[in-house]
Amino acid sequence: MSNLPVILPTWNNLAEHRLVGLQQEVLDPKFNPDFGGAGVDVCDSGHIEIKELKCNDVHENRFRANTVALPFIPPNQVSYSHDPCLQTQLEQNRQIEAFEASLHVYRGKLKLQTDFAKAVNQLVKEASEERPFSSPVPKQLASLIRCKPKSLVHREYNLQYSGGCLSTLPTSDNCSLLFYTSGAHLDTLAVSLVVPKDEGQLLKVDKTVTCRSVHGSGHIYHLAAQRVDEDVYCTTRLEKQCLCTRISDTLESIEVIGELETDETLCFAIPSTYIPGELLYITSAGALVLYSCDSQRPTWQTTVSHADPASWWQCCFGSHPRCVCYMDSVTLYQRDARDPNAARKAVCGIGDECFLDDQLTVLKTNDALPHQYYIGSLSHLVLWDERYWKYPMMQWNHGLKHSPTFISETRLCGRTYITLGSQRSREVALFCADNSSLPQPSSPFPPWHMSRTSDFTKVLERQGIEVPPDVDKRASAPLVGGCLVASPRGLTGLQLTSFCDIFYQDFELSSGGSLADGNWKFGFGGEPVDVLHEVQWWMDCADLPQEEVRTDRLRWVNVQHVKEAFVAADLPPDDYGVPQLDAMRRAANEGRCISYKEWNRGLDSDTPLTNDDLLPDLDEVDINATWDSRTTKLLQGWKDAESQLQEQQPSRNVEEDDDDLAALRHTLEDLDVSVLPPATQLQQSISQEDAQKKKKRRTQEGF
């Protein structure tokens, strides 16, 4: 190892074995470690200097987590019980899977058809006559054919929530402002003043103000906050609307200074870090616009195009007030808004060594050094400098199971801490960057992950405490934001779910021990921890609204379900259906057939119906859509036979029907009811007669 260069550190045993045989002083980019960079001075001195980096040490992480993620503020009172972030997307994934599974069934049925087999045999015969030699299909081509088309690829995240709905900014008096989405319909901007505590929990909420659009409302998908001079500006992005709000440090004043609407869907919007009241946004159609809230009109705009049509745009400000950056899933571009004829420049993309076979998902400007950008992809988080375009300044493997969708940063004790999180897997990774050396930042210790929002429910289950379903659903909801808040005693990690519930986890600075020591366990063998005392106040008011059960149109006719659903208003529930069942039994014993109309109707048209009756739905059911082909043919034959029978029977005169009814009425009037046997005796005799007939029929059939 003495011949190894000191430009880059080694990060694991595999890297050491690969680097042992290298004698050159320049390393191949594929051997770059998870954390390090190019080791090149990018200052303006003009001299290239080599900066030695030390290997990061997990024991350098002096933060200690004393508990799992716990509720930070009371639960948000929402007006729905479904997940607004991923439920629709996951339902589309299930439909895609069902469609793919049905393709195998349909292909199998088609291959069994005679015409299909004849056509295939004919093609094979013609091919063998023209080309007698064999031509096997290459394995590469066969595997390429089996690949899914892009339109059916499962997406495990919601692009509309790109950027996150949770942000924080420090104030001048060692406090912090917390920006997040709230409201019953997730259409309200909430800003809380968070102050540090001397004991116990690191932070507490001092006061909270809310702001909502007066002219219109809608679901908030992303918010971003920046400080310019003495004021704080926050943009909230809706589907086709963006609001810009000005807020003071003490929350004494909060006002909406600008509202803009677009014809296309807004992909991203962010306030300027240079000019008060200016923001940059980009739409799904590729309209990149600089907008001034003072004049209520665009100051510069252009149209950009995608390298991948299925991508989602993101944008940010660069190192100059008129330097704008925008990114899709393939490339990060830069453009100078001062020159209308300036061409775009590609800063980095998936063609670079660090993004091979990758996809870009999140983008953020380094607040301390605006010429640097944090870029998140499917597998990496990199720090890129626009003045040095060959290699990233720093690179990590974030270890998230799904694609990251939000990113933020905060500073403590001269170091930068980056938060990177994903939606579906509900993972949040934390990274540390030491900027003490401007030529080459370093990572003093590896990244670590925060506790998930649902971990406290697992603790309660292990302790034998039942968790209500609404609490478990809230805690297991996808994440739509995450950030770190600095305090004198350490860091507090915050996570925002799709129900706008905030959970926190404190990382307290400790002189002895480190995060790697595992100072807290909730599994078997660990010390019991009273988590219920910390979450009981939140569980008591975490109920979700009960949605009304919707009665959809029937897709299949279930006879048993129909029998239970038909309830007549004039009969008690216990006696309902007895006459109809007795009639069906007698028809079966006597070998008679019931009419199709009687089966389809189920009840007489004069029978009053209740709200739970399914007769209106049954009348609209198409038999061809609810049964298989064989059953449809049988039912159709049944219906046609009945129609033919009715046509063959001679039509009776109306006067004859009236005479028959009159004779029947006189017969019933002359009938002496007192001579009839009791109902119980009559029912027993009917049952005995039915049993004898059934026994006789089974004897004739040979049973």
C-alpha positions in Angstrom: 0.0 0.0 0.0 3.0 2.3 0.1 2.8 2.9 -3.6 -0.8 4.1 -3.5 -1.4 7.7 -4.4 -2.6 10.1 -1.7 -5.0 11.9 -3.9 -8.0 9.7 -3.1 -8.8 7.5 -0.1 -9.6 3.9 0.0 -13.0 3.0 1.3 -13.3 -0.8 1.5 -11.3 -3.9 1.0 -12.4 -4.4 -2.6 -10.9 -1.0 -3.4 -7.7 -1.8 -1.6 -7.2 -5.0 -3.6 -7.9 -3.2 -6.9 -5.6 -0.3 -6.1 -2.6 -2.5 -5.0 -1.6 -3.3 -8.5 -1.7 0.3 -9.7 1.6 2.2 -10.1 0.4 5.3 -11.9 -0.4 8.5 -10.0 -3.7 9.1 -11.7 -6.7 6.8 -10.9 -9.3 5.5 -13.2 -12.7 7.2 -12.4 -14.3 3.8 -11.9 -12.1 3.3 -8.8 -13.4 6.5 -7.2 -14.6 5.8 -3.7 -18.1 6.5 -2.3 -17.1 9.8 -0.7 -14.2 11.8 -2.1 -13.6 13.9 -5.2 -11.0 14.9 -7.8 -8.5 16.3 -5.3 -7.8 19.3 -7.6 -7.7 22.9 -6.6 -10.5 24.8 -8.4 -9.6 28.2 -6.9 -8.8 31.2 -9.2 -5.1 31.2 -8.4 -4.3 29.3 -11.6 -2.1 26.7 -9.9 -3.1 23.1 -9.7 -2.5 21.8 -6.2 -3.0 18.3 -4.8 -4.9 18.0 -1.5 -4.4 14.9 0.5 -7.6 13.4 1.9 -7.9 11.2 4.9 -10.2 8.1 4.9 -13.5 8.8 6.5 -14.0 7.1 9.9 -17.4 6.0 11.2 -16.3 6.7 14.8 -15.9 10.4 13.9 -19.7 10.7 13.9 -20.4 12.0 17.4 -24.1 12.2 17.1 -26.2 10.0 19.3 -29.9 9.1 18.7 -31.7 8.4 22.0 -35.0 7.3 20.5 -36.8 6.4 17.3 -38.7 8.9 15.1 -41.6 10.4 17.2 -44.4 12.8 16.4 -43.2 16.5 16.5 -46.5 18.4 16.2 -50.2 17.4 16.5 -51.6 15.3 13.6 -52.9 17.3 10.6 -56.7 17.0 10.4 -57.2 15.9 6.8 -60.5 15.5 5.0 -59.7 12.1 3.4 -58.3 8.8 4.4 -56.4 7.8 1.3 -52.7 8.5 0.5 -52.6 11.4 -2.0 -49.0 10.8 -3.0 -48.5 7.2 -4.2 -51.8 5.4 -4.0 -52.8 6.3 -7.6 -49.3 5.4 -8.9 -49.3 2.1 -7.1 -52.7 1.3 -8.4 -51.4 2.0 -11.9 -48.5 -0.4 -11.2 -51.0 -3.1 -10.2 -53.0 -2.6 -13.4 -49.8 -2.9 -15.4 -48.9 -6.1 -13.6 -52.4 -7.5 -14.3 -52.2 -6.5 -17.9 -48.8 -8.2 -18.3 -50.2 -11.3 -16.6 -53.2 -11.3 -18.9 -51.0 -11.2 -22.0 -49.6 -14.7 -21.2 -53.2 -16.0 -20.9 -54.4 -14.4 -24.1 -51.3 -15.6 -26.0 -51.9 -19.1 -24.8 -55.5 -19.1 -25.9 -54.6 -17.7 -29.3 -52.0 -20.4 -29.9 -54.7 -23.1 -29.3 -56.9 -21.7 -32.1 -56.8 -23.7 -35.4 -56.4 -20.6 -37.6 -53.5 -19.3 -35.6 -51.7 -22.7 -35.7 -52.3 -23.1 -39.5 -50.9 -19.6 -40.1 -47.8 -20.3 -38.0 -47.2 -23.7 -39.8 -47.6 -22.0 -43.2 -45.1 -19.3 -42.3 -42.6 -21.9 -41.1 -43.1 -24.0 -44.2 -42.5 -21.0 -46.5 -39.4 -20.0 -44.5 -38.0 -23.5 -44.7 -38.6 -23.6 -48.5 -36.8 -20.3 -49.2 -34.0 -20.7 -46.6 -33.3 -24.3 -45.8 -30.5 -23.3 -43.3 -31.2 -22.7 -39.6 -30.9 -19.2 -38.2 -31.1 -19.2 -34.4 -32.0 -16.0 -32.6 -29.1 -14.5 -30.6 -29.5 -14.4 -26.9 -29.0 -10.7 -26.8 -31.9 -10.2 -29.2 -34.2 -12.5 -27.3 -33.5 -10.8 -24.0 -34.1 -7.4 -25.7 -37.5 -8.6 -26.9 -38.5 -9.6 -23.4 -37.7 -6.1 -22.0 -40.7 -4.0 -20.9 -41.5 -1.0 -23.1 -41.0 2.3 -21.4 -44.7 3.0 -21.2 -45.2 0.1 -18.9 -42.2 0.6 -16.6 -43.2 0.9 -13.0 -42.5 4.3 -11.4 -42.1 4.0 -7.6 -42.4 7.7 -7.0 -44.7 10.7 -7.7 -43.0 13.3 -9.9 -45.3 16.1 -8.8 -43.8 16.0 -5.3 -40.3 16.5 -6.6 -38.4 18.8 -4.3 -40.3 18.1 -1.1 -42.9 20.0 1.0 -40.6 20.6 4.0 -37.9 23.3 4.3 -36.1 25.2 7.1 -34.0 28.4 7.4 -32.0 29.7 10.4 -32.8 33.0 11.9 -30.6 35.7 13.4 -31.2 34.6 17.1 -30.2 30.9 16.9 -33.7 29.8 16.1 -35.1 28.3 12.9 -38.1 28.8 10.7 -39.9 25.6 9.6 -42.0 25.7 6.4 -44.4 22.8 5.6 -47.7 22.0 4.1 -50.8 21.8 6.2 -54.6 22.1 6.0 -57.5 19.7 5.5 -56.9 19.7 1.7 -53.1 20.2 1.9 -53.6 23.7 0.4 -52.1 25.8 3.3 -48.6 27.0 3.9 -47.7 26.7 7.6 -44.6 28.5 9.1 -43.4 27.6 12.6 -40.8 29.3 14.7 -38.6 26.6 16.3 -36.5 27.4 19.3 -33.9 25.2 21.1 -34.4 23.7 24.5 -31.9 23.2 27.3 -33.1 19.8 28.5 -34.9 16.8 27.0 -36.1 17.3 23.5 -33.7 19.5 21.4 -36.4 21.7 19.8 -39.9 23.0 20.4 -42.4 25.0 18.4 -42.8 28.5 19.8 -45.6 29.8 17.4 -47.1 29.0 14.0 -48.7 31.1 11.3 -50.5 29.9 8.2 -51.1 31.5 4.8 -53.4 30.5 2.0 -54.3 31.9 -1.4 -57.4 34.1 -1.5 -58.2 33.8 -5.2 -57.8 30.1 -5.6 -56.7 27.0 -3.7 -55.3 23.6 -4.6 -53.0 20.9 -3.5 -49.5 22.0 -2.7 -46.8 19.8 -4.3 -43.6 21.6 -3.5 -42.3 24.5 -1.5 -38.9 26.3 -1.3 -37.6 29.1 0.9 -34.7 31.5 0.5 -33.4 34.5 2.5 -32.7 37.7 0.7 -31.5 40.6 2.8 -33.7 40.8 5.9 -36.8 39.0 4.6 -37.6 35.4 3.8 -39.3 34.4 0.5 -41.2 31.2 0.1 -42.7 29.7 -3.1 -45.5 27.1 -3.0 -46.1 25.2 -6.2 -49.6 23.9 -7.0 -50.6 22.1 -10.2 -50.9 25.2 -12.4 -50.4 28.0 -9.9 -47.5 29.3 -7.9 -47.6 31.6 -4.9 -44.7 33.7 -3.5 -44.9 34.7 0.2 -42.8 37.2 2.1 -42.2 36.3 5.8 -40.3 38.1 8.6 -38.0 36.3 11.0 -40.3 36.8 14.0 -43.4 35.8 12.0 -45.0 39.2 12.8 -45.8 39.7 9.1 -46.6 37.2 6.4 -48.2 38.2 3.0 -48.6 36.9 -0.5 -46.7 39.2 -2.8 -47.2 37.3 -6.1 -49.5 34.8 -7.7 -49.0 33.4 -11.2 -51.0 30.9 -13.2 -49.9 28.8 -16.2 -51.7 26.8 -18.9 -49.4 23.8 -18.4 -48.5 21.8 -15.3 -45.8 23.4 -13.2 -42.8 21.2 -12.7 -40.7 23.3 -10.4 -40.5 26.8 -8.9 -37.9 28.3 -6.6 -37.3 31.9 -5.3 -34.2 33.8 -6.2 -31.3 34.0 -3.8 -30.2 37.4 -5.2 -33.2 39.6 -6.1 -36.1 40.0 -3.7 -39.5 38.9 -5.1 -38.1 37.1 -8.1 -38.6 33.5 -8.8 -37.7 30.9 -11.5 -40.1 28.3 -12.7 -40.4 25.7 -15.5 -43.5 24.0 -16.9 -44.1 20.5 -18.4 -44.1 22.1 -21.9 -40.5 23.3 -21.3 -41.3 27.0 -20.6 -38.4 28.3 -18.5 -39.4 31.7 -17.0 -37.9 34.3 -14.7 -40.8 36.0 -13.0 -40.9 39.3 -11.0 -43.6 39.6 -8.3 -43.2 43.4 -8.2 -44.2 43.9 -11.8 -46.3 40.7 -12.0 -44.9 39.8 -15.3 -42.0 37.7 -16.7 -38.6 39.3 -17.1 -37.1 36.6 -19.2 -38.4 33.4 -20.7 -37.4 30.7 -23.2 -38.4 27.2 -24.2 -36.3 24.1 -23.7 -36.7 20.5 -24.8 -36.3 17.2 -23.2 -33.7 14.6 -24.0 -36.1 12.0 -22.6 -39.8 12.8 -23.3 -40.9 11.0 -20.1 -38.8 13.2 -17.9 -39.8 15.8 -15.3 -38.1 19.2 -15.2 -36.3 20.8 -12.3 -34.5 24.2 -12.1 -32.4 26.3 -9.8 -30.3 29.5 -9.8 -26.5 29.4 -10.5 -23.6 31.5 -9.5 -25.1 34.7 -11.1 -28.6 36.3 -10.8 -29.0 35.6 -14.5 -27.4 32.2 -14.6 -30.2 29.6 -14.6 -29.9 25.8 -14.5 -32.5 23.2 -15.4 -32.3 19.4 -15.4 -34.2 16.4 -16.7 -33.5 12.8 -16.0 -30.6 12.8 -18.4 -28.6 16.0 -18.2 -28.1 19.2 -16.1 -28.0 22.3 -18.4 -26.9 25.9 -17.7 -28.1 29.0 -19.5 -27.2 32.7 -19.4 -30.4 34.8 -19.3 -28.5 38.0 -20.2 -27.8 36.9 -23.8 -31.0 35.9 -25.7 -28.8 34.0 -28.3 -26.8 32.1 -25.8 -26.8 28.4 -26.2 -27.3 26.0 -23.4 -24.3 24.2 -21.8 -24.4 20.7 -20.4 -22.8 20.7 -17.0 -23.1 16.9 -16.4 -25.2 14.0 -17.4 -25.6 10.3 -17.4 -22.8 9.9 -20.0 -20.3 10.8 -17.3 -18.4 8.2 -15.4 -20.2 8.7 -12.1 -23.7 8.5 -13.7 -23.2 5.4 -15.9 -26.5 3.5 -16.3 -28.2 6.0 -14.0 -31.0 8.6 -13.9 -31.0 12.1 -12.4 -33.8 12.8 -9.9 -33.1 15.8 -7.6 -31.2 19.1 -7.9 -30.2 21.8 -5.4 -27.8 24.7 -5.3 -25.2 24.8 -2.6 -26.3 27.7 -0.5 -22.8 28.6 0.7 -21.1 28.2 -2.7 -23.7 28.9 -5.5 -21.4 27.6 -8.2 -21.8 24.1 -6.8 -24.8 21.8 -7.1 -26.0 18.8 -5.2 -27.3 16.2 -7.7 -29.1 13.0 -6.7 -29.6 10.0 -8.9 -30.9 6.5 -8.5 -27.7 5.3 -6.8 -25.5 8.3 -6.0 -25.4 11.8 -4.5 -22.7 14.1 -6.0 -21.4 17.6 -5.4 -20.6 19.2 -8.8 -18.8 22.4 -9.4 -19.7 24.3 -12.6 -16.0 25.5 -13.0 -14.7 21.9 -13.1 -16.8 19.8 -15.4 -14.8 16.6 -15.7 -15.4 14.9 -12.3 -17.6 15.6 -9.3 -16.2 17.3 -6.2 -17.7 14.7 -3.9 -19.6 11.5 -4.5 -21.6 9.2 -2.2 -23.6 6.0 -2.6 -26.8 6.9 -0.8 -28.1 3.4 -0.3 -31.7 4.3 -0.7 -34.0 1.5 -1.9 -36.0 3.8 -4.2 -35.2 6.9 -6.1 -34.6 10.1 -4.0 -37.2 12.8 -4.5 -36.3 15.6 -2.0 -33.0 17.1 -0.7 -32.1 19.9 1.7 -29.0 21.1 3.6 -28.1 22.8 6.9 -24.9 23.9 8.7 -23.5 23.2 12.1 -20.0 23.9 13.5 -18.6 24.7 10.0 -19.9 21.5 8.4 -22.7 21.0 5.9 -25.3 18.2 6.5 -27.3 17.1 3.5 -30.7 15.4 3.8 -31.7 13.0 0.9 -34.9 11.0 1.1 -37.3 8.9 -1.0 -41.1 8.6 -1.0 -42.1 4.9 -1.1 -39.4 3.3 1.0 -39.7 6.2 3.6 -35.9 6.4 3.9 -33.9 9.5 4.7 -30.1 9.5 4.4 -27.9 12.1 6.1 -24.5 13.1 4.7 -21.7 15.3 6.1 -19.4 17.5 4.0 -16.4 19.4 5.5 -15.8 22.7 3.7 -12.8 23.8 5.7 -10.7 23.2 2.6 -12.2 25.1 -0.4 -10.0 23.4 -3.0 -11.3 20.0 -2.0 -14.2 19.4 0.5 -14.1 16.1 2.3 -16.5 13.7 4.1 -15.3 13.1 7.6 -17.6 10.1 8.2 -19.9 7.9 6.2 -23.6 8.7 5.7 -26.2 7.3 8.0 -30.0 6.8 7.8 -32.7 8.2 10.1 -35.3 6.2 11.9 -38.5 5.6 9.8 -41.7 7.2 10.9 -43.4 3.8 11.5 -40.7 2.5 13.9 -42.5 3.6 17.0 -45.5 1.4 16.0 -43.2 -1.6 15.8 -41.9 -0.8 19.3 -45.4 -0.7 20.7 -46.3 -4.0 19.0 -43.2 -5.7 20.5 -44.4 -4.5 23.9 -47.8 -6.0 23.4 -49.6 -2.7 22.8 -52.3 -2.6 20.1 -51.8 0.2 17.5 -55.0 1.6 16.0 -55.3 1.2 12.2 -55.5 4.9 11.6 -52.3 5.5 13.5 -50.5 2.8 11.6 -51.7 4.2 8.3 -50.5 7.7 9.1 -47.1 6.5 10.3 -46.7 4.3 7.2 -47.6 7.0 4.7 -45.0 8.0 2.0 -42.6 10.8 2.8 -42.9 14.1 0.9 -40.2 16.0 2.7 -37.3 15.9 5.1 -34.7 18.3 6.6 -32.3 18.9 9.5 -32.6 21.7 12.0 -29.4 22.8 13.9 -29.4 23.6 17.6 -26.6 24.2 20.1 -26.9 20.6 21.4 -27.0 18.9 18.0 -29.2 18.1 15.0 -32.9 17.3 14.8 -34.1 15.3 11.8 -37.6 16.1 10.6 -39.7 14.0 8.2 -43.0 15.0 6.6 -45.5 12.3 5.5 -48.2 12.7 2.7 -50.8 13.4 5.4 -48.6 16.4 6.5 -47.6 14.8 9.8 -44.1 15.8 11.0 -41.9 13.3 12.9 -38.6 14.1 14.6 -35.5 12.3 15.7 -32.8 14.1 17.8 -29.1 13.5 17.2 -27.3 14.9 20.2 -23.6 15.8 20.1 -21.7 13.6 22.6 -18.1 13.8 23.6 -17.9 10.0 24.4 -19.2 7.3 22.1 -20.5 7.6 18.6 -23.5 6.8 16.4 -21.9 3.5 15.5 -22.0 2.2 19.1 -25.7 1.4 18.8 -26.7 3.2 22.0 -30.5 2.4 21.6 -32.2 -0.8 20.6 -35.9 -1.7 20.6 -35.6 -5.4 19.6 -35.4 -8.5 21.8 -32.6 -8.2 24.3 -32.7 -4.4 24.5 -33.7 -2.4 27.5 -37.4 -1.5 27.7 -38.2 2.0 26.6 -41.4 3.9 27.4 -42.4 5.0 23.9 -46.1 5.0 24.7 -45.6 7.9 27.0 -44.1 9.9 24.1 -46.8 9.1 21.5 -50.0 8.7 23.5 -51.0 12.4 23.1 -50.6 12.0 19.3 -52.4 8.7 18.9 -55.5 10.1 20.7 -56.2 12.6 18.0 -54.8 10.8 14.9 -58.1 9.4 13.6 -58.8 9.6 9.9 -62.2 10.4 8.5 -64.4 7.5 7.5 -65.1 7.7 3.8 -68.5 6.7 2.5 -68.7 3.3 0.9 -69.4 3.7 -2.8 -71.7 1.2 -4.5 -70.0 0.5 -7.9 -71.7 -1.2 -10.8 -71.5 -5.0 -10.7 -68.8 -6.7 -12.7 -69.9 -10.2 -11.7 -73.3 -11.6 -10.7 -73.0 -13.5 -7.4 -76.3 -15.3 -6.8 -75.6 -15.7 -3.1 -74.7 -12.0 -2.7 -77.9 -11.1 -4.7 -80.0 -13.3 -2.4 -78.7 -11.5 0.7 -78.9 -8.1 -0.8 -82.6 -8.2 -1.8 -84.6 -7.1 1.2 -88.3 -6.3 0.9 -89.7 -3.6 3.1 -92.9 -5.4 3.9 -91.4 -8.7 5.2 -89.2 -9.3 8.2 -85.6 -10.3 7.5 -86.0 -13.8 8.8 -89.0 -14.6 6.6 -87.8 -12.9 3.5 -87.0 -15.1 0.5 -88.8 -18.2 1.9 -91.6 -18.2 -0.7 -89.2 -17.8 -3.5 -86.9 -20.5 -2.2 -89.8 -22.9 -1.8 -91.0 -22.2 -5.3 -87.5 -22.9 -6.7 -87.3 -26.2 -4.7 -90.7 -27.3 -6.0 -89.7 -26.5 -9.5 -86.5 -28.5 -9.1 -88.3 -31.5 -7.6 -91.0 -31.5 -10.3 -88.5 -31.0 -13.1 -90.0 -27.7 -14.2 -87.9 -24.8 -15.5 -88.2 -21.3 -14.1 -88.4 -18.4 -16.6 -85.4 -16.3 -17.5 -87.3 -13.1 -16.8 -88.1 -14.4 -13.3 -84.5 -15.2 -12.6 -83.2 -11.9 -14.0 -85.8 -9.9 -12.1 -85.6 -11.8 -8.8 -88.7 -10.1 -7.3 -92.0 -9.0 -8.6 -92.1 -5.5 -10.0 -94.7 -4.5 -7.4 -92.4 -5.3 -4.4 -91.2 -2.2 -2.8 -87.4 -1.9 -2.7 -85.0 -0.5 -0.1 -81.9 1.6 -0.6 -79.7 -1.5 -0.3 -81.5 -3.3 -3.2 -79.4 -4.2 -6.2 -82.2 -4.4 -8.7 -81.3 -1.2 -10.5 -77.8 -2.4 -10.9 -78.9 -5.9 -12.1 -81.2 -4.3 -14.8 -78.1 -2.6 -16.3 -75.8 -5.5 -16.2 -74.6 -6.8 -19.6 -74.5 -10.6 -19.5 -71.7 -10.6 -22.1 -69.5 -8.5 -19.7 -70.2 -10.4 -16.6 -70.0 -14.1 -17.6 -67.6 -16.3 -19.5 -68.4 -17.4 -23.1 -69.9 -20.7 -22.1 -72.3 -19.3 -19.5 -73.2 -16.5 -21.9 -74.3 -19.0 -24.5 -76.3 -21.0 -22.0 -78.1 -17.9 -20.7 -78.7 -16.5 -24.2 -80.2 -19.9 -25.3 -82.4 -19.9 -22.2 -83.7 -16.4 -23.1 -84.2 -17.2 -26.8 -86.0 -20.5 -26.0 -88.4 -18.6 -23.7 -89.0 -16.0 -26.3 -89.8 -18.6 -28.9 -92.2 -20.4 -26.5 -94.0 -17.2 -25.9 -94.4 -16.5 -29.6 -95.7 -20.0 -30.2 -98.4 -19.8 -27.5 -101.7 -18.2 -28.8 -102.3 -14.8 -27.4 -105.3 -14.7 -25.1 -108.0 -12.1 -25.3 -108.1 -9.5 -22.6 -111.8 -10.3 -22.0 -111.0 -13.9 -21.4 -108.3 -12.9 -18.8 -110.9 -10.8 -17.0 -113.4 -13.7 -16.9 -110.8 -16.0 -15.4 -109.8 -13.5 -12.7 -113.5 -12.9 -11.8 -114.1 -16.7 -11.5 -111.0 -17.0 -9.3 -112.2 -14.2 -7.1 -115.6 -15.8 -6.5 -113.9 -19.1 -5.7 -111.7 -17.5 -3.1 -114.7 -15.7 -1.5 -116.7 -19.0 -1.2 -113.7 -20.8 0.4 -114.1 -21.6 4.1 -110.8 -20.8 5.8 -111.7 -22.5 9.1 -111.5 -26.0 7.5 -107.9 -25.5 6.3 -105.2 -27.2 8.4 -102.8 -25.0 10.5 -99.8 -23.4 8.8 -97.4 -25.5 10.8 -99.0 -28.8 9.8 -99.2 -27.7 6.2 -95.5 -26.8 6.2 -94.6 -30.1 7.7 -96.7 -32.0 5.1 -95.0 -30.1 2.3 -91.6 -30.8 3.7 -92.4 -34.5 4.0 -93.7 -34.6 0.5 -90.6 -32.9 -0.8 -88.4 -35.3 1.1 -90.3 -38.3 -0.4 -90.0 -37.0 -3.9 -86.3 -36.3 -3.5 -85.7 -39.8 -2.1 -87.7 -41.3 -5.0 -85.7 -39.3 -7.6 -82.4 -40.3 -6.1 -83.5 -44.0 -6.2 -84.4 -43.7 -9.8 -81.0 -42.1 -10.6 -79.2 -45.0 -9.0 -77.7 -43.4 -5.9 
